[in-house]
Amino acid sequence: YAIQFRPKAVWDGINRLASSACAADFDCAIERLTINLFNSTETIAPPDNNWDEAELTYCNPEHKPYFDEPFDASAAREFWVEKWQCERQIVSFGSKEKKSLEAVKAVSCGGHFAPTCGDCPQDMGEPWCNGDCEWDDSTSKCINSPSLVHPAYTNLIKFRPFQSVVDEHNRYVNVILVRSPFETEEQEALYEQYKDDILFLGITSFEAYPLRSPNPHSIEFRPEDYVSRFPGWLNMYKNPDSIFPSNIPVIQMSHSDFSVLEIDYDVEVAQGKHEKKYDFIYAMTNTEAEVKNGCTGWGAYAKNWPLAKKAMDIMCLEMNFTGVVLGIVDSNGNSCEIPPSCQNKVVTAPYVNYFEGLNIMRQSKFLLLPQVYDASPRVAVEAMSLNVPLLMNNQIVGGWKYINEQTGEFFNDNMSDFRSSLVKLVNRLDSYSPRSYVELNYGTKIAGTKLRAFVEKNFSDRVSLHKESHLLIPSEPPSNDKINTDDTVESAHDHDERLLLIDTDGQEDCGLESQIPDCEGLSFGSGEEGGGSVDVSIPLEHETLKEMPPSSLDLDSSFALQPRPTPCPPRPGAGPPVRKLASNLNLDHKGNRLSSVVRIFEKFLKYFNLLGDEDEVKAASPLSFRIRDTLVSDSHVDVVITWHCESIDWLSDVSPELSSAMSIILLHKVDESDLSKPECSLKIPETTLEIILVRLPNKGRETHSPFAYISNHYENLASFTMFLQAGYHWTVGNDWVQESSAQGFKSNAEVLNYFVPEVIETKPRFLPIMPMIDGQPILFVDRDTNDNKAEQDKDDPPTLKKFDASSHDVVNRVRETHRALFGTSPCSSRTFPFVPGFQFIVSKDAILARPKVVWEGIEGLAYSDCIDFGYAIERLSINLFNSTEAMVPPDRWTE
């Protein structure tokens, strides 16, 4: 962000000067300006006219000043006063006076930055014109938005207390919500600096803030420093008049008001997603240390764990209820203690994937909310969105407004009426209609309209809003983390630091393949040298994999009908998070991408004997494109189709019922010469499907497309992505399969009509698009030799087929590629089951299990002229997408 805050032209200009004949003097000067360049919001003069080398006096031999030793400061000062034409009285060393320079500001385009709004689209048109800019239909250009936010806005919202606000087009507005007390003097100083330029509104979104919570583990602050500090408040309290001064506008609104889930509830019910398994669900907030210390820390207090246990004891002992408790198990399997009466009745679980948490919620009859000092927990609105009623402590400071005859029941904090409230709730379970209530009263559209009206009524002189927009929405960074158990921000007590996930202890990590996704990173096994095993997930137990040690196999339950080789503690869903900081790994991100692609590309050409050591290699240009800048809803499928000049009339045969469940992205890989050919003309059939066209150079074969797409959409992937060729691939049919039970597909339309609903229903990690035999996909391997085929194949399962060995020697090229990427020995006879045609469906979690730099590096290699790499990487689809095999960091692929 610090780099992107300045336009690329600035860095290009500095690079030019640093490479000039004046480099020695310029380097000494620019070294002194590192903080000004990288850690300030000082404006910079436009590079076009003011940055000429000749304009720097010390770079001009005819005017360069030379001062004798000993240095005479007064002589130097006289020289520069005359050169700069300064007023003598203000020029002195150490003066804070600055020459006024024309500003060069980077603008936010919504999901990226550019020097100006006109530079935002990058030939992608209106979808890339957001943020500080808007699309002018009359000129078909991206222009400055009339409500540009302050230049410091995007820097401010990186700090935890400052929450951005956007409109329904995902454009920032010049409003920031202060959602918690300031944690540092720097944050408070930033507020004071910009409070007159940006509208700061308070929002009660952290414990009892702006009042103090009695939680002994919380941060300390003085309420009087906040209640009247901001010109307006979004409030959760029942009695705001007794808290805020009468001259401060207040609206009854919480962040949770925006949390209504947009789902097709009736369809989900028909699909059986709301069949009940548990009587109740309760969500806790615990850190690893809190579990170790007996669950007595911040989370236990905030979620009122002591009262929750009392309630659970009554429900288990007297009502014989079953339940599930989330967030009370640490990574070692240790759990907060539950009442003895709940043993074998209540499932205890660690943090789970956000969407998995919602699925557990769907299977529960009601949500228990015993907390008091909780800021209108979003989990309450999410539960009601799933038509799950609430049993809530009547002393809760935020969220009380959601309870009525349609949504659930209160109980007293002293538990005096808990039994009667519980009985009333249970007897009326079929009478509540919480989803209908929240749909009519809350959600982004309703709450967003109210917030905009509040700002327009009270602060129209402070903020200019887009005329064509109607909503204001508190914005969060894209994240699919743990289930939202509250409406708080993560403060000093929180534990999620987005660590790179490394497994180097050589032990079995149960559920490693489904880590909580709020830890962006990579799951490694230590390999043979480290003394541990490589955790790997393979869809079938092929004979060819018997060489691998049993401890390395972690069979994916999505299409393997056998348990783990090592038993795991019983937990629903995802396994425990592994929290180990990678201290010796340096994975570059996109800033170093070109140079790393050059090195990787060059080395791979040498692998395949296509390049001499002295040959010069140019970088394969990474392809930039983006179809969206925001997250899509749960259970959405992006169908990414690599299209050259094949007919895509088959899209007309795709079921229109899938329209809401998927997006079609056509990666049209053609060159200019292709476009003049009749068969390459754009013939997209009329259909109700959402179809997005992206034109790319015809380079890199089909194997390039998945990596190009992932590299450009890593931050906003759909729940599942299908990669498919536009032309019908022969392996998808079953006419070549000897087994009569094989289920094949006669067209690509049949592929979509079958696999899209299947994926939404079963939610696999990885699913090959191949014919099925007894529910298992057919996979291929390459032969080492064509000798004695019958002997080679006699023990093969029917789901394993083989390609004959050929002069291309593909099998050894794959081993060499695997050695380079995964650091393994290529000397074994290991073969690699794969999906011919590189057609498969992969979950977002599987992609995010490896860092973005991995996909970017492979994209660069696949874009090269080395066709052999495409064939090799095709053979490694399962290793890349459906395993936790440790990969060599891309910056070491050249070694």
Helices and strands as residue ranges (DSSP letters): H 8-18, H 23-31, H 34-38, H 47-50, G 53-55, G 57-59, H 73-84, G 88-90, E 107-108, E 113-114, G 117-119, G 126-128, E 133-136, E 141-144, H 153-156, E 162-166, E 172-178, H 185-194, E 199-203, G 223-225, E 233-235, G 240-242, E 250-252, G 255-258, H 265-270, E 278-283, H 288-292, H 298-302, H 305-319, E 323-326, G 340-342, E 346-349, H 354-362, E 364-369, H 378-385, E 390-393, G 400-402, E 408-411, H 418-427, H 434-441, H 444-459, E 473-474, G 512-514, H 527-530, G 543-545, G 550-552, G 590-592, H 593-607, E 637-643, G 649-653, G 656-658, E 662-669, H 672-675, G 678-680, E 691-696, H 701-713, G 714-716, E 720-725, G 730-732, H 748-762, E 766-768, E 772-773, E 776-777, E 779-782, H 789-793, E 800-803, H 810-822, G 836-838, E 840-843, H 844-848, H 852-862, H 867-874, H 877-881, G 890-892
